[in-house]
């Protein structure tokens, strides 16, 4: 009987240790992945089912930071990949849409942080090929693109919770960009037709000229969105302050890539927030938003409609 109890005690300690270790080293990302193949002609669709699973595991099973994450703290984001063209037996042109969000304190609402489309890149992939990756070396264009957006998503999330908290991860993304200058792949270079590519996302988010953007992300989310439950008027004032800083960024560079990214993520949210403001605030924000983001004018019409 004593031996049985001893074995049982060891079993409990072992399982408790495993539980603690799993909690301590829990991965940071909670990513869903979907690959669409409407234009596929000769490749077996099963290849992309395998790739979809591999990308899911690449994001969700890898440790991206040195921080401890609880299961409930994982950063949620979704990826939809469209195979737009077959270029060979194992070579494909892809388009990738990335959307990430973070929870708003004391609510069931998630605020979108990143809503981006990487419109054109080429990868080579053979079914069951491992998705190798390391920060300091090139393995493939596919894993470089995937890792780049992992660090972007993490950086934006950290920025929204602490002042410039995402800087180490934006630097990691920039390391990938720097490494990719040695390879002939689209989307990584400063002189391309598409000036809203990975190079410019990285360059602008790490440039000292755009330090204010990190402050905007923090103030908007921590003093604005997270404070809504406590005092909606004060929270909206913090968001108004953030938008006035966005307006200054617009005046300095109306085509800035992070202005586009900010409004791609926030247009619907902003329209809802200011629909409940005072008449003066509604008018002020309607003018500002339509000036800085005319492409979403139809969404902002909601502000003055109520």
C-alpha positions in Angstrom: 0.0 0.0 0.0 2.8 2.4 0.9 4.5 1.7 -2.4 1.3 2.4 -4.3 0.9 5.7 -2.5 4.5 6.6 -3.3 4.0 5.8 -6.9 0.8 7.8 -7.0 2.5 10.8 -5.3 5.3 10.7 -7.9 2.7 10.6 -10.7 0.9 13.7 -9.3 4.2 15.6 -9.0 5.2 14.6 -12.5 1.9 15.7 -14.0 1.9 18.9 -12.0 5.4 19.6 -13.4 4.3 19.0 -16.9 1.3 21.3 -16.4 3.5 24.1 -15.0 6.0 23.7 -17.9 3.3 23.8 -20.5 1.8 26.9 -18.9 5.2 28.6 -18.5 6.3 28.0 -22.1 2.8 28.4 -23.8 3.1 29.8 -27.3 2.0 33.4 -27.9 -0.1 33.0 -31.0 -3.5 31.7 -31.6 -3.7 31.7 -35.4 -6.3 30.3 -37.7 -5.2 29.6 -41.3 -7.3 29.1 -44.5 -5.9 28.5 -48.0 -8.2 29.0 -51.0 -7.4 27.5 -54.3 -10.1 28.6 -56.8 -7.6 29.0 -59.7 -5.8 25.8 -59.2 -5.5 23.8 -62.4 -3.0 21.0 -62.2 -1.8 20.7 -58.6 -3.5 18.3 -56.3 -5.6 20.5 -53.8 -4.4 18.1 -51.1 -0.9 19.8 -51.3 -2.5 23.0 -50.0 -4.4 21.2 -47.3 -1.1 19.9 -46.1 0.5 23.4 -46.3 -2.5 24.9 -44.4 -1.8 22.5 -41.5 1.9 23.2 -41.7 1.4 27.0 -41.5 -1.0 26.5 -38.6 1.6 24.5 -36.7 4.4 27.0 -37.7 2.5 29.8 -36.0 0.9 28.1 -33.1 3.6 25.6 -32.0 6.5 27.9 -32.1 7.8 30.1 -29.3 8.2 33.7 -30.7 9.1 35.6 -27.5 10.8 35.0 -24.2 7.7 36.1 -22.2 5.3 33.9 -20.4 1.8 33.7 -21.9 -1.3 32.2 -20.3 -3.6 30.4 -22.7 -6.2 33.2 -22.3 -3.5 35.8 -23.2 -2.6 34.4 -26.7 -2.6 36.9 -29.5 -5.4 36.1 -31.9 -5.0 36.5 -35.6 -6.4 35.1 -38.8 -4.7 34.4 -42.1 -6.4 33.7 -45.5 -4.1 32.8 -48.3 -5.3 32.7 -51.9 -3.4 30.8 -54.5 -3.7 33.1 -57.5 -1.4 31.4 -60.0 0.5 28.2 -60.7 4.0 29.1 -62.0 5.3 25.5 -62.1 5.0 22.1 -60.5 6.0 23.4 -57.1 6.0 27.2 -57.6 3.0 29.4 -56.8 1.9 33.1 -56.6 0.0 33.9 -53.4 -2.0 36.6 -51.8 -2.2 36.7 -48.1 -4.7 38.6 -45.9 -3.7 39.1 -42.2 -6.0 40.3 -39.5 -5.1 40.5 -35.8 -7.0 41.8 -32.8 -6.7 42.3 -29.0 -9.3 42.1 -26.3 -10.8 45.3 -24.8 -10.7 45.4 -21.1 -13.8 44.4 -19.2 -15.8 43.7 -22.4 -16.4 40.9 -24.9 -15.2 43.1 -27.8 -12.0 42.6 -29.7 -10.4 45.6 -31.3 -8.7 45.0 -34.7 -5.0 45.9 -34.6 -3.9 44.9 -38.1 -5.9 44.3 -41.3 -3.5 43.9 -44.1 -3.3 42.3 -47.6 0.1 41.2 -48.9 -1.0 41.1 -52.5 1.7 39.3 -54.5 4.5 37.0 -53.5 5.9 33.8 -55.0 6.8 30.6 -53.0 8.1 27.2 -53.8 6.5 24.3 -51.8 6.5 20.5 -52.1 4.0 18.6 -50.1 5.3 17.6 -46.6 8.3 20.0 -47.0 9.2 21.2 -43.5 8.7 24.9 -42.9 12.2 25.6 -41.5 12.9 29.0 -40.1 15.6 30.8 -38.0 15.9 34.5 -37.4 19.5 34.7 -38.6 19.4 32.7 -41.8 17.3 32.3 -45.0 15.3 29.1 -45.4 12.6 30.1 -47.9 10.6 33.1 -49.0 7.5 31.4 -47.6 8.8 31.1 -44.0 10.4 34.6 -44.2 7.0 36.1 -45.1 5.2 34.1 -42.4 7.8 35.0 -39.7 7.7 38.7 -40.8 4.0 38.9 -40.1 4.3 37.0 -36.9 6.6 39.6 -35.5 4.5 42.5 -36.9 1.4 41.0 -35.2 3.2 40.6 -31.9 4.8 44.0 -32.1 1.4 45.7 -32.6 -0.1 43.8 -29.8 2.7 44.7 -27.4 2.6 48.4 -28.5 -1.1 48.5 -27.6 -0.4 47.4 -24.0 2.8 49.3 -23.2 4.6 52.4 -24.6 6.9 51.1 -27.4 6.5 47.6 -26.1 6.6 46.1 -29.6 9.9 47.6 -30.6 12.0 44.3 -30.1 9.6 42.5 -32.4 9.5 45.2 -35.0 13.3 45.0 -34.9 13.1 41.2 -35.5 10.9 41.8 -38.5 13.4 44.4 -39.8 16.2 41.7 -39.4 14.2 39.5 -41.8 13.9 42.4 -44.3 17.6 43.1 -44.1 18.4 39.5 -44.7 16.0 39.3 -47.7 17.9 42.1 -49.5 20.3 39.4 -50.6 17.6 37.4 -52.4 15.5 38.1 -55.5 12.1 38.0 -54.0 9.2 40.5 -54.4 8.0 42.7 -51.5 11.3 43.1 -49.6 12.9 46.0 -51.5 12.6 49.8 -51.3 12.4 50.4 -55.0 9.4 48.4 -56.2 6.1 49.4 -57.8 4.3 48.6 -54.6 5.4 51.1 -52.0 3.2 49.4 -49.4 5.2 46.3 -49.2 7.0 44.5 -46.4 10.1 46.7 -46.7 8.1 49.9 -46.1 6.0 48.4 -43.3 9.2 47.6 -41.5 11.1 50.8 -42.4 8.3 53.1 -41.3 7.5 51.3 -38.0 11.1 51.3 -36.9 12.0 54.9 -38.1 12.5 57.5 -35.4 10.5 59.8 -37.6 7.4 57.7 -36.7 8.0 57.3 -33.0 4.7 59.0 -32.4 2.8 56.1 -34.0 3.8 53.8 -31.1 2.5 56.4 -28.7 -0.7 56.6 -30.7 -1.3 52.9 -30.5 -0.8 52.8 -26.8 -2.9 55.9 -26.0 -5.7 54.7 -28.4 -6.0 51.3 -26.8 -5.0 51.7 -23.1 -6.4 55.1 -22.4 -9.2 54.9 -25.0 -10.6 51.5 -25.7 -9.7 49.9 -22.4 -11.2 52.8 -20.5 -14.6 52.7 -22.3 -16.3 50.7 -19.5 -15.3 53.2 -16.9 -16.0 56.5 -18.6 -16.9 56.5 -22.3 -16.6 60.3 -22.7 -13.0 60.4 -21.3 -12.1 57.3 -23.4 -13.4 59.0 -26.5 -11.3 62.1 -25.6 -8.2 59.9 -25.5 -9.1 58.5 -28.9 -9.7 62.0 -30.3 -6.2 63.0 -29.0 -4.7 59.9 -30.8 -6.5 60.9 -34.0 -5.2 64.4 -33.9 -1.7 62.9 -33.8 -2.6 60.7 -36.7 -3.7 63.9 -38.5 -0.2 65.3 -37.9 1.3 62.2 -39.5 -1.0 62.7 -42.4 0.2 66.3 -42.9 3.8 65.2 -42.9 3.3 62.1 -45.2 -0.3 61.6 -46.6 0.8 58.4 -48.3 2.4 56.8 -45.2 2.0 53.0 -45.2 1.0 53.0 -41.5 -1.7 55.5 -42.0 -3.2 53.1 -44.6 -2.7 50.2 -42.1 -4.2 52.1 -39.2 -7.4 53.0 -41.0 -7.7 49.6 -42.6 -7.9 48.2 -39.1 -9.9 51.0 -37.4 -12.4 52.5 -39.9 -15.4 50.5 -38.8 -14.5 50.9 -35.1 -14.1 54.7 -35.4 -17.4 55.1 -37.2 -19.1 53.3 -34.3 -17.2 55.1 -31.5 -18.1 58.6 -32.8 -21.6 57.8 -33.7 -22.3 58.2 -29.9 -20.3 61.4 -29.4 -21.6 65.0 -28.9 -22.7 67.0 -32.0 -19.5 69.0 -31.8 -17.3 65.9 -31.5 -19.1 64.2 -34.3 -18.6 67.1 -36.7 -14.9 67.5 -35.7 -14.1 63.8 -36.1 -16.1 63.4 -39.3 -14.0 66.2 -40.9 -10.7 64.7 -39.6 -11.5 61.2 -40.7 -12.7 62.1 -44.1 -9.6 64.2 -44.6 -7.1 61.6 -43.5 -9.0 58.6 -44.9 -11.2 59.5 -47.8 -11.4 55.9 -49.0 -13.6 55.0 -46.1 -15.9 58.1 -46.4 -19.0 55.8 -46.7 -18.2 54.3 -43.3 -17.7 57.6 -41.7 -21.1 58.9 -43.0 -22.5 56.9 -40.1 -21.1 59.4 -37.6 -23.4 62.2 -38.7 -26.3 59.9 -39.5 -27.4 59.4 -35.9 
